[in-house]
Amino acid sequence: MKKHIFLLIASLFSLSLLSQQNESIIINGKIVVDSTAIEHAHIINKTTLKGTISNKSGVFKLPIRVGDTLFVSHINFEKKEYL
């Protein structure tokens, strides 16, 4: 059975501030499974249709806004959506 991909998001600004301004911010995140970084995971903002791919360390950057949905996929893992 395929494992789920877990998304760790770091460096988020205050969501209340963000929602008042309705501006996008760039999140820095890392894709890990069982403490192992996942390279080449696809991270897509389904609201804006912008995406990126995690690097060798599992790290990625992507612009988001409050209410956006992130879609994460990798060939060896189940696909997952995050609100």
N, C-alpha and C positions, 0 to 999 in steps of 0.2 A: 504494500500500500504506500502511495506517495505521501510524503510529509508536507505539512503546510509551511509556507514561507512566512516568517515573522518579520514585521517591519518596525524598526526602531527609528523614531524621529527625534532629532536633537536640534537645539537652537531655534525653537519656535518663539516668536514674539507674542505678546499678550493678545489672546484671541478677541477680547473685548475691544481693544484698540483697533485691531484689524477689522472687525465687523463694522465699527463705526465709520471707518474710512473706505471700506470695501476695496482696498488695494491688495494686490498680490504681494507675497513675500517669497523669498527663496528658502526652502527647507533643506537642511543637510540631513541625510538619513543613511542608515546602514542596513543591509539585508543580511540576516544571520539565521542559521538553523543549527540548533544544538551547539551554540557558541562558535560555529564555523562560518566565516564570511562567504557569501555567495556571489561569485563573479558572473557577469553577463545576465543578471536579472533585468527584465524589462519593467520599467515603472512608467505608467501613463496616467496623466491627469485627464480623466474622461470628460470633464467639463470643458476644458480648453483644447483637448486633443494634442497637447504637448507631451513629449515623453523623453526619457533618457534611459541609459543602461548603466548598471552598477559596475564599478571598476574592480580591479584585482582584489582590493580590500573589502569589497561589498558596499562601498560608499557611493552615494549619488547626491545630486542637487537638482531641485525642480521647483519652479514657481507654482504657488497655490494660493487660493483664497478660501475664506470660511465657506463651508458648504460644498467644496469640490470633492469629487470622488477619485481616489487613486486606485489604479488597477495594477497588480504586481503579478508577473508570470515568469516562469523559468521552465525550460524543457524537462527538467528532472523533478519538478514539484507541482502540486496542485495550484491552480490560479486562485487569487484572492483579491477582494475589493475592500478598501478602507474608506470610511466617510470622515 
